[in-house]
Amino acid sequence: MTQQALGAALRGAQARHQALAANLANASTPGYVRQDVDFHSALEAALGAGRKPSETVFTPTRDPTAGTVRADGSTVDIDAESAMLAANGLEYQALVAVKEARGAAVKAALGVA
């Protein structure tokens, strides 16, 4: 189950990365409202409800807390968005490392090279 949850977390981090990149790409679009993917909460809710991690859907949603930061009505703060994108990238790399380490440990326990 842990490997499945890690796989789902990787999918969620990837979905968040795409949403954050789209925010940066649309930062100068008048009236654009930033989107985000709260994959941590989505995965936690799925696991808490006993659903399979593989069935968890990670959907970008508009950020209701985002305030207008540009005169044209865009809610994308380029500096904040860039920092979130970098942090999400680091989290993705950490998830990959953990998933690979767990896979190697399982293989070692089974005596598979």
N, C-alpha and C positions, 0 to 999 in steps of 0.2 A: 504494500500500500504506500510506503514511503517513496519508492521509486516513481509510482504513479503521481503522487502529490508533487514531487520534484519536477516531473515532466509537465504537469499542469502549470506549475509556477513559472516554468520557462516559457510556456505559451502565453501566460499572462504578462510576463515582463516584455515579451516580444510585442504583444498588442499595445502595451503602454508606450513602448518605444516608438511604434508607428504613430500613435496619437500625439505624442510630444513632438515628433518630427513634423507632423502635419501642422501643428500649432506654429512652429517656427516658419514653415513654408507659407503660412497664411497670416503672418504677423502684420503685414501691411494691407491686408484685405479689409476694407471698411466694414465695420459692424461684426467682424468675426468674433465668435465667442469660443474661448479655448475649451478643449476637451481633454479628458483624462480617463484612464482605466484604473480603477481601484481593484487590482487583481488580488491583493492581500485579503480584503474583506470578502470578495466573491469566493475565493478558495476556502477561507475560514467558514463561511456560511454553508458551503457545499459539504465540507467535511463534518461540520457540526450536525448537519441534517442527515448524515449517513449516505450521501450521494457519492458516486464514483468520481474521483478527481478528473478522469478523462471526459466526463460529461459536463464539466464546468465551462460556461461560455463567458468570455471576457469581451464586453462591449464598451466602446468609448461612449461617454456621456458628457453633456455640457456641464461645465463647472459653474454651479449657481453662486459660488462665493467669489468668482472672478469679477473684479471691478474694472471699469474702463480705464485704460492706461494711455490711450492715444486719443487725439482730437477726433479721429475718424470713427471712434466707437469700438475699436479693437480692444480685446481684453488680454492680449498676449504681451507679457513682459519678457522681452527677449533674454535678458540676463537671468531671470528666474527660471525660464523655460530651459535655457542651456544648462543650468546647474542641475535641474531635475533630470534632463536627458543624460548627463554624465553620471549622476548617481544611479540611475536606472541601469545604465550600461555596466557599472561596477557590480550591481546586484545580480545582473544576468550572468556575468563572469563567475561570480561566487557560486551561483546555483549550478552552473555547468561543472565547476570543480567538485562540488559536493556530490553531484550525480555520478560523475566519473569515479570518484573515490569509493562511493558505495557499490558501484558496479564491480570495481576491481576487488573489493572485499568479498563480495558474494562469489566471484569467480575463484578467488583464493580458497574460500571455505569449501567450495565444491571440488577443488583440485583441478580446475580447468585453467589452462594457461592463456 
